[in-house]
């Protein structure tokens, strides 16, 4: 493609703008079945169901697809301003030029039906041009030469993924399990911009060299279908098939009797037809044992490295094959996600810049994510969904550069990150405050500190026995020491006694949260007389999180345990945390949703929530609690006739009129609980009442009329704020121009 724009006016003698763009590409796609060398091998052994993985072994000798493309984009701008000042001086024309080449590569290869590989890479390069207009042969030749050399590389990156579907489903004993493993890797090379040397006035490469970065992702996913496992037992399979078959199919079909039936009919054995009275008991126990229906586990871990000051340049696949005597910089492992530290190799082979002013940070990152789900159905229509998750992020940064002493060194290493995990604080949720706002949970928290002090001291080999100075607390683990306070807080608000299992900044195993639903009542004959649907629900969610933690620069250890102390004599922990939070929700505590036979809809919910924030700066717990009641009513008046005037005159419409009313009452309370001072003070809170009414009438598929009324009031608990109320009312008309 080519465009050209030419302009001129009073101030501009001429302005010429040109663009050139071109693209060339190649696509290869292969179709066909993979090769199965054992597919037609005869024999009883190879055709056994246990040999299915061997019999179905397959491979593809050729890739599934291969793509390649190169795109060129060039812009050229030349502007000459007029000298309208009347003074005798010349104005040089202004040139702006860019010439960019982008190359892309792609490979997809189904090595087998279960093993798939994909690789994608792209490289961005600049075709350097001499300054000004290209009006000499030498200048045009230089551009042509740079183009043939594929330009000056600015950025290169590639991604690769290898996915393997585990063969559990091909083995009879494990066909109830399905899963896959994925290995992903990325590599990025970024050059530093050129700069003009102040001495020679020439444009030269940047002494900071280039920056390379890679990442490695390993993901595991497993799906468990327990019903398939249960069906391997004939008795359990019979029960499952009876439960899954519709009632209409289970009813025996009427049989037409012939006159000879009574003559040929043999007498039945009454003892053989009689069912055991224990059979319903066995079936009930079997259903209870088979209550776990399905499960899913997903674990993903991503690690990455960012390394500035790298002097190598990619040749093929990101590798510099000719750098420093064929040292293959930065190595195949780093190109495909390895997290082995390559700095010793780089120092030995002179891969890194010797500039002592390099300020970019060497960075290593780690991300872990675990998610687990389990579906349980102890009785029909009673469904429990258990969930658990854990997220952990850690970043390590340091300044790695060449020092004035002629050695590469690391300066100012720092660690920071965040953490969250599903937790269980149900045991303490319903404990109420006293009249003075004191709370048993908070009292336990204060009392548990001394017990946690003893547990931590027993774990620390650097603790000196017999040197305690504060009554009830061990030396080095005083009442305000960060770990003492944090672990006592977790023990108190989970409702458990202090023990060494709490001594873990980042718990490994998530606690279960749940969602419970039951809609079996609507299937009973009594409720079917006047209800279309009737469901009960309950949900619980609790998350323990550390928003940010940072490595304490004063931390030191001996024998793997904390050794250095702060100004008040407490052991300095490895990580400094500003605060930790427990966010808990019962959404809903109980929920009822009913649809009646007469089109009436009713909904009732009770919700509760609690957020506990422990701040270490002033050793204070901020507790925010909320309770909410919701009542919703809805009714559909069918075929309501309303007169509307249209273009053809007065016309009566007969459509459904939807009426909806929602009432909501919520109470919020915020209490500040100071640990050292042992005080409990309400700081904020309010009672919020809201009402919403809506009447909705569809005139036709595109035209809708709605009348609404909304009211809300806010009454604060503290006198520093004023009560407020708002009211909204009106009509809304919605017209849809297109379907």
C-alpha positions, 0 to 999 in steps of 0.5 A: 500500500502507498499513500502520499499527501502534499500540502502548502499554504502561507506558512508552509512552502510544502509538506510531503507525507508518504507511507509505504506498507507491504506484507508477505506471508506463508501458511502451511496446514496439514490434515490427516490422521496420526500414525497408529503403529499398533492399531491393527496388531492382532492378539488378545493381549494387545486388544485388552482394555488394559492395553488401550494406551498402547494400542492407541499410541499415535504420533505425527511426524509433521507439524500441523501448521507453520506460518511465517510473515514479514511486514514493512512499514515506512513513513516519510515526512518532509516539511519546508517552512516559509520565511515570512519574517522579512529577515535574511536567513534560511530555514532548513527542511524538517525530516521525520522518517521511520522504517520498521520491519516486523517478522512473525513465526508460528508453529503448531505441532500435534505430536500425538493426540494427547501431546501438543506443542505450539511456538510463536515468535515475533521480531521488531527491527528498525531499518536505519536511514541517513539523516535528511533526504536520500539524494545520493547513491551512497545513502540509498545503498546504505538503506538497501544494505540495512534492509538486506541485513533485516534491520537493527533488532529492537525487540524479540519475544517468543512463547511456547507451550507444551500440553499433555492430556494425561491418559487416565481415561484410557485405563479402566481403574482410573477412567473416572479421572481426567487431567492435563499438564501444561508447560509454558515458557516466554522469552523477551529481549529488549534493546536499549535506545541509541544515544549521541556520544557527547565527545565524538557527536556520533550515535552509538550503542547504549552502554546499558546494553539490553534487557532479557526476561523469561517466565516459566508456567507449570499448570496442573488440572484434574477433574474427578467424576466420582459417579464413574468410580461408584459405577464400577461396583454393580450394586452402586451402579444399579442404584445410580441408574435407578436415580438417574432414570426419569420416573415415567421410564421407571413405571412398568408398561401395561401388559395386554393379557391373552386368554391363555395367560392364565393357563400357562402362567406358572405359580410364583415363588412368593419368598423370592419376590418379597423384598428385604426390609433392609434394602431401603436402609442399604440404599440410603447408606449407599447414597450417603457414601456416594454423596461426593459427586465431582471435584476439580483441582487446579494448580498453577505456578509461574516463575520469572527472571528479568536481567538487565545489562545483557550484551548479546543479540538474538540470532535464531530462536533468541540465541546469540550463537556467536557471542564471546567465542560461541558461548550460546548466550543466554543458553537454551534453558533460559530461552525456554523458561529455566529459572537457573541463575545464569549470572555465573555463566554470564560473568565467566563469558562476559555477557554483561555490561561493565558500566558501573552506573547501571541502575535497572534491577535484577528481578525474580518473581514467583506466583502460585495459585491453587483452586479446589472445588468439590460437589457433594449431594448427600440427598437428592436436590441437596447440593453442597459446593465446597471451594478453597483457594490459595494465592501467593506472590513473591518478588525479589529485586536487587541491583546487580552490576559491575563494581568499581573494584572490578567485580560483579556484585549484588546491592540492596536485595529486597523481597516483597509480595502478597498472600491470600487464602480461603479461611474458616472463622465461622466459629467466632462470627456470631459472638455478640458484643457486650454493652460496653462493646467488649468482645470475647474474641478480642479478649481471647486475642489479648490473652493468647499473646502470652501463649504464642510467645512461649510457642515461638520461643520454643521454636527459636534456637536463639532464645535464651532461657531464663532471661524473661523480663515481662511477666507472661512473655518470653524474652524476645517475644513481647506483647507487641512483637509482630509474630506474637500478635499475628498468630494470636489474632489468627488463633482467637478469631478462628476459635481455636486454642494456640498451637504450633500449627498457627506458626506459619506466615503463609498457610499451605492448606486452604480451608473450605468455604461453601455454597448450599442449595436445596430445591427438593421441597418444590418436588413434594406433592403438598408444595406442588399444589401452590408453588412452581419452585421453592429453593433454599440457599446458604453461602459462606466465604472467608478470606485471610489476606496479607495485602503487602509484606516486605523483607525487613532489611534489619533481619538476620538469623543464626541457625535458621532462626531469627537472631537480631533484635529491635530497640525494645528487645524483640526478635526482628521477623523476616517480613515486615507486614503493615496489616493482615485482614480477614474478610468474611461473608455469609451471602446469604446466611439464609435465602428463600426464593419462591415462585407461586402458581399465581405468578407471585414471586417472593424472595427473602434473604439475610446476609451478614459480613465481617471484616477484621483488620489488624494493623501492626503500626498501632496494634489495633483491630478494626472490626466492621460488621454488617447485617442485611435483610432483604424482602422482594416481591414480584407479580405478573398481571397477565394480559393487562389491557391499556389504551394507547394512541398510535398512528392508526388511532386509539388501540387497546394493548393486551400485554403482561404488567410486571410489578416489583417491590424490594425492601432492604434494611442494613446495619453497619458498625465499625469498632476500634479495638486497641490491644495495648490500651484494652479499649473498644470504641465505636467509630462509625456505623449507620442504619440504612433503609431502602425501598424500591418499586417498579412497574414495567409494561412492554408495549411491544418488542421494542417499546417499554414503559416503566414507572419507578419509586426509590427511597433510602434513608441513612441514620448514623450511629455517631453524632459527627454525621447527619441523617440523610434520605433520598427519593427518586421517582419518575417514568422511564421509556425505552425504545430499541432501534435494533434487535 
